[in-house]
């Protein structure tokens, strides 16, 4: 029996860390630039956000398809990344 393999294009969450008393404000502002980049590059996914992890540590993030990750990573230089999992 021949099994068909389904190729799944994973989504990668690229993350920028900001620290210090202005971290939250900077992360919010950085997200706006990520949204602009998505529009300018016509990326297929439009998921961005920011999150305060503590009073002195915030992140901004964007989600890209795995096949776009290297191009976006090299252009925007995130601090880290992780596999993005959507929850229903």
URZI-V721078 format. One record per pair of residues at least 12 apart in sequence whose C-alpha atoms are under 7 Angstrom apart, sorted by the first residue. I is the first residue (numbers start at 1). J is the second residue. D is the distance in whole Angstrom. If there is no record, write none. Layout:
# URZI-V721078
i=I j=J d=D
i=I j=J d=D
This chain:
# URZI-V721078
i=9 j=65 d=6
i=9 j=66 d=6
i=10 j=65 d=6
i=10 j=66 d=5
i=11 j=63 d=6
i=11 j=64 d=6
i=11 j=65 d=5
i=11 j=66 d=5
i=11 j=83 d=6
i=11 j=84 d=5
i=12 j=63 d=5
i=12 j=64 d=5
i=12 j=65 d=6
i=12 j=66 d=6
i=12 j=81 d=7
i=12 j=82 d=6
i=12 j=83 d=5
i=12 j=84 d=5
i=13 j=61 d=7
i=13 j=62 d=6
i=13 j=63 d=4
i=13 j=64 d=7
i=13 j=81 d=5
i=13 j=82 d=5
i=13 j=83 d=6
i=13 j=84 d=5
i=14 j=61 d=5
i=14 j=62 d=5
i=14 j=63 d=6
i=14 j=78 d=6
i=14 j=80 d=6
i=14 j=81 d=4
i=14 j=82 d=7
i=15 j=59 d=7
i=15 j=60 d=6
i=15 j=61 d=5
i=15 j=62 d=7
i=15 j=78 d=6
i=15 j=79 d=6
i=15 j=80 d=5
i=15 j=81 d=6
i=16 j=59 d=5
i=16 j=60 d=5
i=16 j=61 d=6
i=16 j=78 d=5
i=16 j=79 d=5
i=16 j=80 d=7
i=17 j=58 d=6
i=17 j=59 d=5
i=17 j=60 d=7
i=17 j=79 d=7
i=18 j=57 d=6
i=18 j=58 d=5
i=18 j=59 d=6
i=19 j=56 d=5
i=19 j=57 d=4
i=19 j=58 d=6
i=20 j=56 d=5
i=20 j=57 d=6
i=21 j=56 d=5
i=23 j=56 d=6
i=23 j=57 d=6
i=23 j=58 d=5
i=24 j=52 d=6
i=24 j=58 d=5
i=27 j=50 d=6
i=27 j=58 d=6
i=27 j=59 d=6
i=27 j=60 d=5
i=28 j=50 d=6
i=28 j=60 d=7
i=30 j=60 d=6
i=31 j=48 d=7
i=31 j=49 d=6
i=31 j=50 d=7
i=31 j=60 d=6
i=31 j=61 d=7
i=34 j=62 d=7
i=35 j=48 d=7
i=45 j=63 d=7
i=45 j=64 d=6
i=47 j=62 d=6
i=47 j=63 d=5
i=48 j=61 d=5
i=48 j=62 d=4
i=48 j=63 d=6
i=49 j=61 d=5
i=49 j=62 d=7
